[in-house]
Amino acid sequence: MKAVCTILVAVTALAALPRLFDSRAASAPDDALEVVAQRDGVTVMRSRKGPVRFVAKASFAAAPADILRILLDYEHQAGRFPRIAESRILRHVKGQLHVYQRLALPIVSDRDYTLRVEYGGAKKDAWLRYQTDNAAGPRPRDGVVRAPRLSGSWKLDASGDGKETHARFELSMDLGGYLPGALTNRGTESSMFDVVARIRESLQPASAAR
């Protein structure tokens, strides 16, 4: 998304992540979520019941278009975002990309997947969403577990004079194989903070230029 988006995350950018995904849960309201962690101006929430879904809310000192540009820079997500060991764009047409990514996870085998990423926006907002489309990518590789399902989105709303952004980052995934639920939940909480921090770091040169 990993995109981003990775993004793309990518992610968009991911550590150990939740194992269940249900597209019907993707637009559930915030009252279906509970706050699990807060720091550095970032709030991370998790679904109260049903398929595991994480949402992060954060603010950035940059316009939505600046953040979207970083999320779409999938060719440079490896090394920028946690756990992304490989990231490359397979196809890119206006408003849509196909992206292949490989995650290097602690203890367990690497995971990989192909994402279909869609994005858009106007002057004061931007958005990005992605989901797995493994049939559109390379064949499975020896020693790497193919992640069957991944879904995520970014909603970027301008605030103030348009040079700041309120962001909502949503993520849910089945990485395949066996991953303990408690471990994946803790890893996901941490990765949400890491993704926001890496985006803020990437924005600093652009902010200094202005």
C-alpha positions in Angstrom: 0.0 0.0 0.0 2.0 -0.5 0.6 0.8 1.8 -1.0 0.9 4.3 0.6 0.1 4.5 -0.6 2.2 2.6 1.4 2.3 5.0 1.8 1.8 3.8 1.6 1.4 3.0 4.3 2.2 2.2 3.3 1.8 1.0 3.8 1.5 2.4 3.0 4.2 0.9 6.3 3.6 -1.9 8.7 4.9 -4.0 11.5 3.0 -7.1 12.7 -0.6 -6.4 11.8 -4.2 -7.6 12.4 -5.3 -10.9 10.9 -8.9 -10.4 10.0 -10.6 -8.2 7.5 -14.2 -7.6 6.6 -14.9 -4.8 4.1 -18.3 -4.2 5.8 -16.4 -2.9 8.8 -14.2 -0.5 6.9 -16.7 2.5 7.3 -17.8 1.8 10.8 -18.2 5.0 12.9 -15.8 6.0 15.6 -18.2 5.0 18.4 -17.5 1.4 17.3 -13.8 1.9 18.3 -12.0 2.2 21.5 -8.8 4.3 22.2 -5.9 2.0 22.9 -2.9 4.5 22.9 -2.2 8.2 22.6 1.2 10.0 22.3 2.9 12.8 20.3 -0.5 14.1 19.1 -1.5 10.7 17.7 -4.6 8.7 18.8 -4.8 5.0 17.9 -8.1 3.2 18.2 -9.2 -0.4 17.7 -12.5 -2.0 16.8 -14.5 -3.0 19.9 -15.7 -6.3 18.4 -15.8 -8.2 15.2 -12.9 -8.1 12.7 -9.8 -6.4 14.0 -9.4 -2.9 12.6 -7.1 -0.1 13.6 -7.6 3.7 13.1 -5.1 6.4 13.8 -5.8 10.2 13.9 -3.1 12.7 13.7 -2.3 16.3 12.5 0.5 17.4 10.1 2.0 20.8 9.5 1.6 20.4 5.8 -1.1 20.5 3.1 -3.0 17.3 2.2 -1.3 17.3 -1.2 2.2 17.2 0.5 1.2 14.2 2.5 -0.4 12.4 -0.4 2.8 12.8 -2.4 4.7 11.0 0.3 2.2 8.2 0.6 2.3 7.7 -3.2 6.1 7.5 -3.3 6.1 3.7 -3.2 9.4 3.4 -4.9 11.1 4.9 -1.8 9.1 3.3 0.9 11.6 0.5 1.6 13.8 1.8 4.4 11.5 4.8 5.0 8.7 3.0 6.7 9.1 0.2 9.3 9.3 -3.4 8.1 9.0 -2.6 4.3 12.0 -4.4 2.8 10.9 -4.1 -0.9 8.5 -1.8 -2.6 8.0 -1.2 -6.3 5.3 0.2 -8.6 4.1 -2.3 -11.2 1.7 -0.1 -13.1 0.6 3.5 -12.8 -2.3 5.2 -14.5 -4.0 8.4 -13.4 -5.7 7.8 -10.1 -4.6 4.2 -9.7 -1.4 2.1 -9.1 -0.5 -1.5 -8.6 2.3 -1.9 -6.1 4.3 -4.9 -4.9 5.7 -4.9 -1.4 7.6 -7.4 0.8 7.6 -7.1 4.6 10.5 -8.2 6.8 8.9 -9.3 10.1 10.7 -10.3 13.3 10.9 -14.1 14.1 8.4 -15.2 11.3 8.8 -15.5 7.6 8.6 -12.4 5.3 5.2 -11.6 3.9 4.4 -10.1 0.5 1.4 -8.9 -1.5 0.3 -6.7 -4.4 -1.9 -3.7 -3.8 -4.3 -1.9 -6.0 -4.1 1.7 -4.8 -6.6 4.5 -5.7 -6.2 8.1 -4.8 -7.6 11.6 -5.5 -8.6 14.9 -3.9 -9.4 18.5 -4.4 -7.6 21.7 -3.2 -8.5 21.2 0.4 -8.6 17.5 0.9 -7.1 14.3 -0.4 -7.7 10.6 0.0 -6.0 7.2 -0.7 -7.3 3.7 -0.3 -5.8 0.3 -1.1 -6.6 -3.4 -1.0 -4.8 -6.6 -2.1 -4.9 -7.6 -5.7 -2.4 -10.4 -5.7 -3.5 -11.7 -9.1 -2.1 -8.5 -10.7 1.4 -9.0 -9.2 4.3 -11.5 -9.3 3.9 -15.1 -8.5 4.6 -16.3 -4.9 8.3 -16.6 -3.9 9.9 -19.5 -2.1 10.4 -18.7 1.6 7.9 -15.8 1.5 4.3 -16.1 2.7 1.7 -14.4 0.5 -0.6 -12.2 2.5 -4.1 -13.0 1.4 -5.9 -9.8 2.4 -5.0 -6.2 3.2 -7.0 -3.0 3.3 -6.3 0.5 4.3 -7.2 4.1 3.7 -6.1 7.7 4.4 -8.5 10.7 4.6 -6.7 14.0 4.6 -8.6 17.2 5.4 -7.1 20.6 5.3 -7.4 22.9 8.3 -6.5 26.5 9.2 -5.1 28.3 6.1 -4.9 25.0 4.2 -1.3 24.4 5.2 -2.2 21.9 8.0 -3.9 18.6 7.8 -6.1 16.4 10.0 -5.5 12.8 8.9 -7.4 9.6 9.5 -5.4 6.4 8.8 -7.4 3.1 8.8 -5.8 -0.4 8.5 -6.8 -4.0 8.6 -4.9 -7.1 7.4 -4.6 -10.9 7.2 -0.9 -11.6 6.8 -1.5 -15.4 6.4 0.1 -18.1 8.5 0.1 -18.1 12.2 0.6 -14.9 14.1 -0.5 -14.6 17.8 -3.3 -12.0 18.2 -1.8 -10.2 21.2 1.5 -9.9 19.4 0.0 -8.5 16.2 -2.2 -6.0 18.1 0.8 -4.6 20.0 2.8 -4.5 16.8 0.1 -2.7 15.0 -0.4 -0.1 17.7 3.4 0.7 17.5 3.4 0.7 13.7 0.7 3.3 13.5 2.8 5.8 15.5 5.9 4.9 13.5 4.1 5.6 10.2 3.0 9.1 11.4 6.5 9.9 12.7 8.1 8.9 9.4 5.7 11.0 7.4 6.5 14.0 9.7 10.2 13.4 9.2 9.7 13.3 5.4 7.8 16.6 5.5 10.5 18.6 7.2 12.6 19.4 4.0 9.4 20.6 2.2 8.3 22.7 5.2 11.8 24.3 5.5 11.7 25.2 1.8 8.5 27.1 2.3 
